[in-house]
Amino acid sequence: MSVGVKTLKVKVHSKIDSYLESRGTTKAWVADRIGATRAQMNNWCKNENGYAISQPSVGYVLKMIKVLDCSIDELWELKEK
């Protein structure tokens, strides 16, 4: 029996920049605390045509929400295609 794989049709919008700005926190500060490079943080914050151009691994996401004491939906938003 063959099982088909269903592809999730969503895109992610990064809200990291606006969240950090509202808290007076920098991307460099977060990068240092979670062990990421500043280039990685910059890429995770960028949106192109309304959608994030890069997303961190689950490990970085978990570190980020712990360091910032926030929920995942404060940093990213799923947008259905």
MOKAPE-V489322 format. One record per run of one state. SS is the DSSP state (H for helix, E for strand, C for the rest). FROM is the first residue (numbers start at 1). TO is the last residue. Records with the same first field share a line. If there is no record, write none. Layout:
SS=FROM-TO / FROM-TO
//
This chain:
C=1-9 / 15-15 / 24-26 / 35-37 / 46-46 / 49-50 / 53-57 / 69-71 / 75-75 / 81-81
E=10-14 / 47-48 / 51-52 / 76-80
H=16-23 / 27-34 / 38-45 / 58-68 / 72-74
//
